[in-house]
Amino acid sequence: AVLMGGCDKTTPALLMGALSADVPSIYMPGGPMNKTSWRGDSLGSGSDVWKYWAERGAGRLGCDAWCELEDHIAASPGHCMTMGTASTMTSITETMGMCLPGSASVPATHSAHSRMASATGRQAVELAWFDVRPSQIMTADAFDNAVTALMAMGGSTNAIVHLLAMAGRAQVPLTLERFDEISQTTPVVGNLRPAGKYVMGDLFEAGGLRALLAEIADLLKLSAPNVAGTTLGQAIAGAEVYDRDVIRERSNPICVNNSLAVLRGNLCPDGAVIKPSAAEKHLHQHRGPAVVFRNYPDLKSRIDDPSLQLTADHVIVLQNAGPLGAPGIPEWGMLPIPKYLLEQGVRDMVRISDARMSGTSYGACVLHVAPESFVGGPLAFVRDGDMISLDVPARTLQLEISDEELAARKASWVAPENKFTRGYGRLYFEQTTQANAGCDFRFLHADGSVDDEPAIY
């Protein structure tokens, strides 16, 4: 099978299907959009939408300028050219060995893309001929390499959920703890938005993903195989860096470590995720009072209400935005900052939810809180005014109430009803795992076996 994808969810979905079917497969990335600029400044898809939307909310950008920005930010076919979820997942796929070396960095409109597509088709025949299956490529070493690349690129938080789901299909024991272990020993050498300065076109011109991986070669499992019939070590051998501001030296990284961090505490017993590399550093350790929104409509209707009297020290909490509560764990996690605070110059606050956020987003956003509030996770019991403490270096997220008070709130909590009684909705609610397990169907992680094709009479 030739797996053609690009934008955020298509890549992990294709790889999950390939793992479940376990038939010879190769991935062909659609490629990122071209570099673009507006009024002399480089633009990054997604990331600059959020940046200029905040300026618009603060009254500093008019309607005409916003429309002009819209005309410039997507300058060609392709997926987002920042290191958002799309580029993160295509780069991870190359690192894992499921596409040809050098594929993920090629812009969608570059002539190299059509050559790569032809080579991918030819290699698909070879894979079928020699019966090379995804389970032979996406091994435990490949997943370790994927996590290492994720951290070195300053990649998307969404990759954590996707890789956990993929590992479940591959029967590879990947945990949140493994992400955090690798994060603490991996420097961020990719100076790529939203954590850095540049976009995928710059990475391509600087030497591509191969050159970035070569910079951290000692952290990778170089013997891991790929669909080209070689190994990761052979794939990155000889790669050169042509721009040392785009691909940093190990001695001069964007961040020494902690591209992403996994938090624990009484507010997230099964874990939560934050991207310190894309958050204001003064918020890495923060204590403040909670303001709680029950669901997304509640957030949208009240967040700009001045009577809430929010300050930059408040912690914005959104409940019921997880896999079952929303449902679908949507990208609501970059919770909006009230307009009156935007007007005061505030651009980041601590925000907590059981949702995800776009890989192009940024800020001190705590995401994927597990268990989610809908199933009775502690996030459901937070009340306005409760003090919450975040300590990224210590990897903790605490609701500052006693164990007895937490237990009393849980005892009085009334579980919301499942509104689906039949069909796909019921299947989804009965079988979907929490964020710390990949938000996939439990029965697809059963035992790793592939059923035989039924006899046809």
Order of alpha helices (4+ residues) and beta strands (2+ residues): beta-alpha-beta-beta-beta-alpha-alpha-alpha-alpha-alpha-alpha-alpha-alpha-alpha-alpha-alpha-beta-beta-beta-alpha-beta-alpha-beta-beta-beta-beta-alpha-alpha
